Amino acid sequence: MIEQLKNNKTGNFFLLAGPCVIEGEEMAMRIAEKIVNITDKLGIPYVFKGSYRKANRSRLDSFMGIGDEKALKVLEKVHNTFGVPTVTDIHAADEAAMAADYVDILQIPAFLCRQTDLLVAAAQTGKTINIKKGQFLSPLAMQFAADKVIEAGNKNVMLTERGTTFGYQDLVIDYRGIPEMQSFGYPVILDVTHSLQQPNQTNGVTGGMPQLIETVAKAGIAVGADGLFIETHENPAVAKSDGANMLKLDRLEGLLTKLVKIREAIM
């Protein structure tokens, strides 16, 4: 999987993109079809992203999902219909084998990147594992998270930068972390949209700065990120999770077109 994403004919970055959470089959299929058409045209290797369940929400009344099996079957349908890999988060060790039956890549949320049992269970599925860097960790500390997967017998590791906690309600991106983590020998992805979150708002709903998505994405490609992670939705204003920092779907093609040109310029 990793070789397929990195060693593509165009030399492009690869893309993990889709809605924050699977809200329904029709919505997921529309978004997937749109992104597949764009990435095929631009020669960008593509992975459809969608969480089958959102366990890390601020409030009890927050939307968590449409049901685990139902959402996982939507991800499987995306894969089977469009022929693209899929990725989803897991939050506990006993979820790893279940999710691995439906998706190609298991993602470890940033808050959970030090959870040994979770990393080992994910590794034992044999799937590619994407570990998000904790907002509380230095880039160099992510070597130990990756080592847990490797030592559990799985060499298919990717790492994702998603910002570092700055005060109580902000994140900052240290772009030095991308080459630092690449020095471990794994592909490094920049999570553009989560890096622009504004957590811990007093209303219990995470805020964001989507107006900076293009700026952050351009910088990530300029410093050599192997891939980008972008959450996108047809109408972020009504998204059931993370709408405040998502990219509106109709803006994705214009952004990716610019990013491909930057990639070409630095190759």
N, C-alpha and C positions, 0 to 999 in steps of 0.2 A: 504493500500500500504506500509506504513512504517513498520508495523508489519511483513508483508510478507518479506521485505528486511532484517530486522534486526534479526528476530527470525527464521532463517533458520536452517535446520537440521545439517548442517556442522559446524555452528558457525563461518562461514567465514565473512569477510568483503564483502560488496556489491560493484558493479562496475557500474558507468555511463560512457559509452564509445561509440565513433563513430566519424564521421568526424565533423569538425568545422561547416560546412554549407552543406546543401543538394545541391549537384552539379548536381544530376540526379538520376533517379530511379534505373538504373542498378548498378551504383556505390554504392548506399546506400544498396541495397539488398545484394550485394557481401560482403560488409563489415559486415553487420549484421549477415549473415550466418556464416562467419568465426568466429566472436566473440561468437555467440551462441554456436558453436561447442566447442570452447575452454572453455567457462565458464561452460557449461554442464559437460564437462570432469573433471573440477577442483572443481565443486560444489560451484561456485560463483554466487549468485543472480545477475542478469544482467538487466540493463536498457539501451536501445539504445538511444544515444544522437545525435541530429542533429538540427542545427538552420534552421528554415524555411526561415528566412531572417536575414541578418547581417546589423543592423542599425548603429552600432557604429564603423564605419571605419574611418581611418585617412584621406583618399583622396576621392574626388568625383568620381574618375574613378575606385574605388575599386569595386570588385564583391559583390553584395548584395544578389543575390538569383535568382532562376529560376521562381519566381512567388509564391505568398503566398499560394494560394489554391493548386497549383500543388505540392509544397513542402510538405504541410501539408498532402496531400493525400498519398505521399510517406511514411511519418511517420506512417500514419494509416495502410498502406499496410505492413510495417515492423511488426507492432503489430499483425495484423491479420494472417500473414504468419508464424511468428516464435513464437507467443504467449508470447512475452516479452513486458514489459511496455516501454513507450517512453517518452522522455523529450525534450522540446525546450524552447528557450528564448522568452520572450515577452518584448516589449519596451515601450508600451503605454497602458493606461487603456482600450482603445477600442479594443485592440488586445486580451484581456484575454478570453472573451467568445468565440471568433472565434477559437483561438488555442485550447481551452478546448474541442471543439467538436471532435478533432482529436487525442489528446495526453493525457497521464495519469498524467504527472507532468509538472507544469509550473515553469520555472526558471526565477528568477529576476537577471538581470546582476548586477555586483558589482557597477558600476557607478550609478545605479538607486535604490540602496537598501534603500534609505531614502525617495523615492517618495511615499507619502502616498496614493494618488489616485491609483497608480499602484498596490501597495500591497493589498489595499482593494478590488479592482476589481478582482485581482487574487484569493483572499480568497473567494470571493462570488461565484466563479465557483464550489467550493467544491472539487477541485482537490488538490493533494499534492503540496505544494509550496516549492521550493528549493531557498533559498535566499543566494546569494553570498555576502560575506563580502566585503565591500568597501575597496579599497586599502588605503583609507584615514581614516579608522576607527579602533579603538581598538576592540579586540574580545568581551570585555564586553559590548561595545556599541551596539552590535548586538541584545541584549535583546530587545531593543526598536523596532527594525525592526520586530522581531518575534511577539512582543506584538500587533503590528498593525494587523497582520493576525489573531491572536487569538481573539482579541477584535472584529474583523469583523465576528466572528462566525466559524472559521476554525482552528481546532487543528492539522491539518496535515502539520507540518512544519519541514523542514530540513535546516541546515546551512552549508555553504561551505567556507572553508578557501582558499584564492587564492593569498596570499602574500600581503605585505605592501610596498607602494611606498618608495623607497630609492634613494634619489636624483632625477634626471630627467629621467634616462634611465635604471633603475634597480628596482627589487623587492626583498624583503627578506621574508623568512618564519619564523615566531616566533612559534615554535611548542608548546609553552605553551598555545597558543590560542585554541588548540584543546580541551584539558580538561576544559579550562575555558568556552568555549561555550557549551560543553557537560553538564556542571553544570546547564544549563537552563532546561535540560530535553529533548532536541531534538537530533536526530542523527547529527553527524558532519562529513562532507566529506572533504577530501583534494583534491583540484584541482591541480593535479601534473603538468600538462602541461602549464596552464596559469600562474602558479607561477614562471615559467621559462622564461616568456616573457621579452623582452627588449624593452619597449615602447619608443615612441617619437624619433625614429631615423630620421636623417636629410633627408632621402629619402622618408619619409612618410609611410614606410612599417615596421611594428613591427618586431623586431628581436627576437632571442631566444637562449636557451642553451639546446638543446635536449639531449646532452651527459650526462646531470645530471638527466634525468628522473628517472633512476633506483635508484639513490642515494636518491632523494626526496621521491619516493614512498616507499622505504624500511623504511626510517625514519618515514613516516606517519603511516605505519602499526605498527612499533615498539612502537610508543607513543599511539596507541589505537584508531586511526581514525575508525569510523564506516564504512566508504565507501571511495572509490577513484573515481575521475573524471579524465579520460584520453582521450584526443583527439587523434585519430589515422587515418591514411590514407594509402592507398596502395602505394602511392608515394608522400610524403610530398613536394618534390621539385616542383611539379606541382599543388599542392593544391591551391584552389582559395581563401583561407583565413587561416591565422595562420599556414602556412606550416613550418615556421621557428622554431616552438616549439612543433610540433606534433611528435608522435611516429610512426615509420614505422610499418605497420600492421604485417609484418612477424616477428617482435620482441616481439609482445604482449604475446604470449604463454610462452616464456621463462621467461619473467618478472613476469607474474602472478604466474607461478610455484614457483618461488623463494619467492614471497610474501605470498603465501599460507603456505609455510614452516615457515616463520617468524611468521605468525598468530598462527600457531599450537604451536610454541615454547613459546609464551607469554600467551597463554590461561590458 
